[in-house]
């Protein structure tokens, strides 16, 4: 069967920080939706933007996982920019 109507389809690896997953019909998935669905915890837009600005793409998944674990330990179900910055500061080498 192969490709239909000249459109190619590729699998998106959710662990690939450079991938931009798309919904059917080619609609890009917003970062906040991706954060909730792939990572299991909601990140507000400012926190998501700060993570992308502060952390190189190749270590971002590990940092995200660590921040989410810290948020779970604190009883949170969402990452705010304030929480992210506090967690980032706690993880920073001294």
Phi and psi in radians as a Rosetta constraint file:
Dihedral C 1 N 2 CA 2 C 2 CIRCULARHARMONIC 1.192 0.35
Dihedral N 2 CA 2 C 2 N 3 CIRCULARHARMONIC -2.613 0.35
Dihedral C 2 N 3 CA 3 C 3 CIRCULARHARMONIC -1.423 0.35
Dihedral N 3 CA 3 C 3 N 4 CIRCULARHARMONIC 2.545 0.35
Dihedral C 3 N 4 CA 4 C 4 CIRCULARHARMONIC -1.990 0.35
Dihedral N 4 CA 4 C 4 N 5 CIRCULARHARMONIC 2.417 0.35
Dihedral C 4 N 5 CA 5 C 5 CIRCULARHARMONIC 0.955 0.35
Dihedral N 5 CA 5 C 5 N 6 CIRCULARHARMONIC 0.507 0.35
Dihedral C 5 N 6 CA 6 C 6 CIRCULARHARMONIC 1.313 0.35
Dihedral N 6 CA 6 C 6 N 7 CIRCULARHARMONIC 0.113 0.35
Dihedral C 6 N 7 CA 7 C 7 CIRCULARHARMONIC -1.604 0.35
Dihedral N 7 CA 7 C 7 N 8 CIRCULARHARMONIC 2.355 0.35
Dihedral C 7 N 8 CA 8 C 8 CIRCULARHARMONIC -1.704 0.35
Dihedral N 8 CA 8 C 8 N 9 CIRCULARHARMONIC 2.601 0.35
Dihedral C 8 N 9 CA 9 C 9 CIRCULARHARMONIC -2.175 0.35
Dihedral N 9 CA 9 C 9 N 10 CIRCULARHARMONIC 2.341 0.35
Dihedral C 9 N 10 CA 10 C 10 CIRCULARHARMONIC -2.319 0.35
Dihedral N 10 CA 10 C 10 N 11 CIRCULARHARMONIC 2.614 0.35
Dihedral C 10 N 11 CA 11 C 11 CIRCULARHARMONIC -1.273 0.35
Dihedral N 11 CA 11 C 11 N 12 CIRCULARHARMONIC 2.428 0.35
Dihedral C 11 N 12 CA 12 C 12 CIRCULARHARMONIC -1.826 0.35
Dihedral N 12 CA 12 C 12 N 13 CIRCULARHARMONIC 2.166 0.35
Dihedral C 12 N 13 CA 13 C 13 CIRCULARHARMONIC -1.490 0.35
Dihedral N 13 CA 13 C 13 N 14 CIRCULARHARMONIC 2.004 0.35
Dihedral C 13 N 14 CA 14 C 14 CIRCULARHARMONIC -1.099 0.35
Dihedral N 14 CA 14 C 14 N 15 CIRCULARHARMONIC -0.315 0.35
Dihedral C 14 N 15 CA 15 C 15 CIRCULARHARMONIC -1.455 0.35
Dihedral N 15 CA 15 C 15 N 16 CIRCULARHARMONIC -0.174 0.35
Dihedral C 15 N 16 CA 16 C 16 CIRCULARHARMONIC -1.445 0.35
Dihedral N 16 CA 16 C 16 N 17 CIRCULARHARMONIC 1.892 0.35
Dihedral C 16 N 17 CA 17 C 17 CIRCULARHARMONIC -1.179 0.35
Dihedral N 17 CA 17 C 17 N 18 CIRCULARHARMONIC -0.237 0.35
Dihedral C 17 N 18 CA 18 C 18 CIRCULARHARMONIC -1.661 0.35
Dihedral N 18 CA 18 C 18 N 19 CIRCULARHARMONIC -0.142 0.35
Dihedral C 18 N 19 CA 19 C 19 CIRCULARHARMONIC -1.292 0.35
Dihedral N 19 CA 19 C 19 N 20 CIRCULARHARMONIC 2.516 0.35
Dihedral C 19 N 20 CA 20 C 20 CIRCULARHARMONIC -2.048 0.35
Dihedral N 20 CA 20 C 20 N 21 CIRCULARHARMONIC 1.661 0.35
Dihedral C 20 N 21 CA 21 C 21 CIRCULARHARMONIC -1.094 0.35
Dihedral N 21 CA 21 C 21 N 22 CIRCULARHARMONIC 2.619 0.35
Dihedral C 21 N 22 CA 22 C 22 CIRCULARHARMONIC -2.221 0.35
Dihedral N 22 CA 22 C 22 N 23 CIRCULARHARMONIC 2.572 0.35
Dihedral C 22 N 23 CA 23 C 23 CIRCULARHARMONIC -1.354 0.35
Dihedral N 23 CA 23 C 23 N 24 CIRCULARHARMONIC 3.020 0.35
Dihedral C 23 N 24 CA 24 C 24 CIRCULARHARMONIC -1.023 0.35
Dihedral N 24 CA 24 C 24 N 25 CIRCULARHARMONIC 2.696 0.35
Dihedral C 24 N 25 CA 25 C 25 CIRCULARHARMONIC 1.222 0.35
Dihedral N 25 CA 25 C 25 N 26 CIRCULARHARMONIC 0.293 0.35
Dihedral C 25 N 26 CA 26 C 26 CIRCULARHARMONIC 1.364 0.35
Dihedral N 26 CA 26 C 26 N 27 CIRCULARHARMONIC 0.286 0.35
Dihedral C 26 N 27 CA 27 C 27 CIRCULARHARMONIC -1.413 0.35
Dihedral N 27 CA 27 C 27 N 28 CIRCULARHARMONIC 2.105 0.35
Dihedral C 27 N 28 CA 28 C 28 CIRCULARHARMONIC -1.090 0.35
Dihedral N 28 CA 28 C 28 N 29 CIRCULARHARMONIC 2.537 0.35
Dihedral C 28 N 29 CA 29 C 29 CIRCULARHARMONIC -1.506 0.35
Dihedral N 29 CA 29 C 29 N 30 CIRCULARHARMONIC 2.145 0.35
Dihedral C 29 N 30 CA 30 C 30 CIRCULARHARMONIC -1.065 0.35
Dihedral N 30 CA 30 C 30 N 31 CIRCULARHARMONIC 2.576 0.35
Dihedral C 30 N 31 CA 31 C 31 CIRCULARHARMONIC -0.951 0.35
Dihedral N 31 CA 31 C 31 N 32 CIRCULARHARMONIC -0.701 0.35
Dihedral C 31 N 32 CA 32 C 32 CIRCULARHARMONIC -1.149 0.35
Dihedral N 32 CA 32 C 32 N 33 CIRCULARHARMONIC -0.606 0.35
Dihedral C 32 N 33 CA 33 C 33 CIRCULARHARMONIC -1.243 0.35
Dihedral N 33 CA 33 C 33 N 34 CIRCULARHARMONIC -0.763 0.35
Dihedral C 33 N 34 CA 34 C 34 CIRCULARHARMONIC -1.058 0.35
Dihedral N 34 CA 34 C 34 N 35 CIRCULARHARMONIC -0.746 0.35
Dihedral C 34 N 35 CA 35 C 35 CIRCULARHARMONIC -1.033 0.35
Dihedral N 35 CA 35 C 35 N 36 CIRCULARHARMONIC -0.730 0.35
Dihedral C 35 N 36 CA 36 C 36 CIRCULARHARMONIC -1.280 0.35
Dihedral N 36 CA 36 C 36 N 37 CIRCULARHARMONIC -0.697 0.35
Dihedral C 36 N 37 CA 37 C 37 CIRCULARHARMONIC -1.444 0.35
Dihedral N 37 CA 37 C 37 N 38 CIRCULARHARMONIC -0.716 0.35
Dihedral C 37 N 38 CA 38 C 38 CIRCULARHARMONIC -1.470 0.35
Dihedral N 38 CA 38 C 38 N 39 CIRCULARHARMONIC -0.712 0.35
Dihedral C 38 N 39 CA 39 C 39 CIRCULARHARMONIC -1.715 0.35
Dihedral N 39 CA 39 C 39 N 40 CIRCULARHARMONIC -0.163 0.35
Dihedral C 39 N 40 CA 40 C 40 CIRCULARHARMONIC 1.431 0.35
Dihedral N 40 CA 40 C 40 N 41 CIRCULARHARMONIC -0.050 0.35
Dihedral C 40 N 41 CA 41 C 41 CIRCULARHARMONIC -2.420 0.35
Dihedral N 41 CA 41 C 41 N 42 CIRCULARHARMONIC 2.405 0.35
Dihedral C 41 N 42 CA 42 C 42 CIRCULARHARMONIC -1.325 0.35
Dihedral N 42 CA 42 C 42 N 43 CIRCULARHARMONIC 2.345 0.35
Dihedral C 42 N 43 CA 43 C 43 CIRCULARHARMONIC -2.000 0.35
Dihedral N 43 CA 43 C 43 N 44 CIRCULARHARMONIC 2.310 0.35
Dihedral C 43 N 44 CA 44 C 44 CIRCULARHARMONIC -1.293 0.35
Dihedral N 44 CA 44 C 44 N 45 CIRCULARHARMONIC 2.870 0.35
Dihedral C 44 N 45 CA 45 C 45 CIRCULARHARMONIC -1.036 0.35
Dihedral N 45 CA 45 C 45 N 46 CIRCULARHARMONIC -0.695 0.35
Dihedral C 45 N 46 CA 46 C 46 CIRCULARHARMONIC -1.170 0.35
Dihedral N 46 CA 46 C 46 N 47 CIRCULARHARMONIC -0.694 0.35
Dihedral C 46 N 47 CA 47 C 47 CIRCULARHARMONIC -1.139 0.35
Dihedral N 47 CA 47 C 47 N 48 CIRCULARHARMONIC -0.738 0.35
Dihedral C 47 N 48 CA 48 C 48 CIRCULARHARMONIC -1.077 0.35
Dihedral N 48 CA 48 C 48 N 49 CIRCULARHARMONIC -0.777 0.35
Dihedral C 48 N 49 CA 49 C 49 CIRCULARHARMONIC -1.135 0.35
Dihedral N 49 CA 49 C 49 N 50 CIRCULARHARMONIC -0.701 0.35
Dihedral C 49 N 50 CA 50 C 50 CIRCULARHARMONIC -1.137 0.35
Dihedral N 50 CA 50 C 50 N 51 CIRCULARHARMONIC -0.727 0.35
Dihedral C 50 N 51 CA 51 C 51 CIRCULARHARMONIC -1.024 0.35
Dihedral N 51 CA 51 C 51 N 52 CIRCULARHARMONIC -0.822 0.35
Dihedral C 51 N 52 CA 52 C 52 CIRCULARHARMONIC -1.116 0.35
Dihedral N 52 CA 52 C 52 N 53 CIRCULARHARMONIC -0.634 0.35
Dihedral C 52 N 53 CA 53 C 53 CIRCULARHARMONIC -1.286 0.35
Dihedral N 53 CA 53 C 53 N 54 CIRCULARHARMONIC -0.691 0.35
Dihedral C 53 N 54 CA 54 C 54 CIRCULARHARMONIC -1.478 0.35
Dihedral N 54 CA 54 C 54 N 55 CIRCULARHARMONIC -0.514 0.35
Dihedral C 54 N 55 CA 55 C 55 CIRCULARHARMONIC -2.066 0.35
Dihedral N 55 CA 55 C 55 N 56 CIRCULARHARMONIC 2.216 0.35
Dihedral C 55 N 56 CA 56 C 56 CIRCULARHARMONIC -1.025 0.35
Dihedral N 56 CA 56 C 56 N 57 CIRCULARHARMONIC 2.538 0.35
Dihedral C 56 N 57 CA 57 C 57 CIRCULARHARMONIC -0.955 0.35
Dihedral N 57 CA 57 C 57 N 58 CIRCULARHARMONIC -0.575 0.35
Dihedral C 57 N 58 CA 58 C 58 CIRCULARHARMONIC -1.348 0.35
Dihedral N 58 CA 58 C 58 N 59 CIRCULARHARMONIC -0.265 0.35
Dihedral C 58 N 59 CA 59 C 59 CIRCULARHARMONIC -1.968 0.35
Dihedral N 59 CA 59 C 59 N 60 CIRCULARHARMONIC -0.071 0.35
Dihedral C 59 N 60 CA 60 C 60 CIRCULARHARMONIC -0.987 0.35
Dihedral N 60 CA 60 C 60 N 61 CIRCULARHARMONIC -0.759 0.35
Dihedral C 60 N 61 CA 61 C 61 CIRCULARHARMONIC -1.044 0.35
Dihedral N 61 CA 61 C 61 N 62 CIRCULARHARMONIC -0.677 0.35
Dihedral C 61 N 62 CA 62 C 62 CIRCULARHARMONIC -1.203 0.35
Dihedral N 62 CA 62 C 62 N 63 CIRCULARHARMONIC -0.716 0.35
Dihedral C 62 N 63 CA 63 C 63 CIRCULARHARMONIC -1.151 0.35
Dihedral N 63 CA 63 C 63 N 64 CIRCULARHARMONIC -0.752 0.35
Dihedral C 63 N 64 CA 64 C 64 CIRCULARHARMONIC -1.017 0.35
Dihedral N 64 CA 64 C 64 N 65 CIRCULARHARMONIC -0.792 0.35
Dihedral C 64 N 65 CA 65 C 65 CIRCULARHARMONIC -1.077 0.35
Dihedral N 65 CA 65 C 65 N 66 CIRCULARHARMONIC -0.745 0.35
Dihedral C 65 N 66 CA 66 C 66 CIRCULARHARMONIC -1.161 0.35
Dihedral N 66 CA 66 C 66 N 67 CIRCULARHARMONIC -0.764 0.35
Dihedral C 66 N 67 CA 67 C 67 CIRCULARHARMONIC -1.102 0.35
Dihedral N 67 CA 67 C 67 N 68 CIRCULARHARMONIC -0.730 0.35
Dihedral C 67 N 68 CA 68 C 68 CIRCULARHARMONIC -1.116 0.35
Dihedral N 68 CA 68 C 68 N 69 CIRCULARHARMONIC -0.677 0.35
Dihedral C 68 N 69 CA 69 C 69 CIRCULARHARMONIC -1.107 0.35
Dihedral N 69 CA 69 C 69 N 70 CIRCULARHARMONIC -0.723 0.35
Dihedral C 69 N 70 CA 70 C 70 CIRCULARHARMONIC -1.111 0.35
Dihedral N 70 CA 70 C 70 N 71 CIRCULARHARMONIC -0.685 0.35
Dihedral C 70 N 71 CA 71 C 71 CIRCULARHARMONIC -1.165 0.35
Dihedral N 71 CA 71 C 71 N 72 CIRCULARHARMONIC -0.721 0.35
Dihedral C 71 N 72 CA 72 C 72 CIRCULARHARMONIC -1.083 0.35
Dihedral N 72 CA 72 C 72 N 73 CIRCULARHARMONIC -0.748 0.35
Dihedral C 72 N 73 CA 73 C 73 CIRCULARHARMONIC -1.063 0.35
Dihedral N 73 CA 73 C 73 N 74 CIRCULARHARMONIC -0.529 0.35
Dihedral C 73 N 74 CA 74 C 74 CIRCULARHARMONIC -1.521 0.35
Dihedral N 74 CA 74 C 74 N 75 CIRCULARHARMONIC 0.016 0.35
Dihedral C 74 N 75 CA 75 C 75 CIRCULARHARMONIC 1.381 0.35
Dihedral N 75 CA 75 C 75 N 76 CIRCULARHARMONIC 0.379 0.35
Dihedral C 75 N 76 CA 76 C 76 CIRCULARHARMONIC -1.677 0.35
Dihedral N 76 CA 76 C 76 N 77 CIRCULARHARMONIC 2.699 0.35
Dihedral C 76 N 77 CA 77 C 77 CIRCULARHARMONIC -2.098 0.35
Dihedral N 77 CA 77 C 77 N 78 CIRCULARHARMONIC 0.110 0.35
Dihedral C 77 N 78 CA 78 C 78 CIRCULARHARMONIC -2.540 0.35
Dihedral N 78 CA 78 C 78 N 79 CIRCULARHARMONIC 2.524 0.35
Dihedral C 78 N 79 CA 79 C 79 CIRCULARHARMONIC -1.727 0.35
Dihedral N 79 CA 79 C 79 N 80 CIRCULARHARMONIC 2.049 0.35
Dihedral C 79 N 80 CA 80 C 80 CIRCULARHARMONIC -1.626 0.35
Dihedral N 80 CA 80 C 80 N 81 CIRCULARHARMONIC 2.866 0.35
Dihedral C 80 N 81 CA 81 C 81 CIRCULARHARMONIC -1.110 0.35
Dihedral N 81 CA 81 C 81 N 82 CIRCULARHARMONIC -0.624 0.35
Dihedral C 81 N 82 CA 82 C 82 CIRCULARHARMONIC -1.109 0.35
Dihedral N 82 CA 82 C 82 N 83 CIRCULARHARMONIC -0.782 0.35
Dihedral C 82 N 83 CA 83 C 83 CIRCULARHARMONIC -1.136 0.35
Dihedral N 83 CA 83 C 83 N 84 CIRCULARHARMONIC -0.762 0.35
Dihedral C 83 N 84 CA 84 C 84 CIRCULARHARMONIC -1.004 0.35
Dihedral N 84 CA 84 C 84 N 85 CIRCULARHARMONIC -0.822 0.35
Dihedral C 84 N 85 CA 85 C 85 CIRCULARHARMONIC -1.106 0.35
Dihedral N 85 CA 85 C 85 N 86 CIRCULARHARMONIC -0.701 0.35
Dihedral C 85 N 86 CA 86 C 86 CIRCULARHARMONIC -1.114 0.35
Dihedral N 86 CA 86 C 86 N 87 CIRCULARHARMONIC -0.781 0.35
Dihedral C 86 N 87 CA 87 C 87 CIRCULARHARMONIC -1.109 0.35
Dihedral N 87 CA 87 C 87 N 88 CIRCULARHARMONIC -0.747 0.35
Dihedral C 87 N 88 CA 88 C 88 CIRCULARHARMONIC -1.024 0.35
Dihedral N 88 CA 88 C 88 N 89 CIRCULARHARMONIC -0.779 0.35
Dihedral C 88 N 89 CA 89 C 89 CIRCULARHARMONIC -1.129 0.35
Dihedral N 89 CA 89 C 89 N 90 CIRCULARHARMONIC -0.638 0.35
Dihedral C 89 N 90 CA 90 C 90 CIRCULARHARMONIC -1.195 0.35
Dihedral N 90 CA 90 C 90 N 91 CIRCULARHARMONIC -0.537 0.35
Dihedral C 90 N 91 CA 91 C 91 CIRCULARHARMONIC -1.480 0.35
Dihedral N 91 CA 91 C 91 N 92 CIRCULARHARMONIC -0.320 0.35
Dihedral C 91 N 92 CA 92 C 92 CIRCULARHARMONIC -1.140 0.35
Dihedral N 92 CA 92 C 92 N 93 CIRCULARHARMONIC 2.410 0.35
Dihedral C 92 N 93 CA 93 C 93 CIRCULARHARMONIC -1.100 0.35
Dihedral N 93 CA 93 C 93 N 94 CIRCULARHARMONIC 2.509 0.35
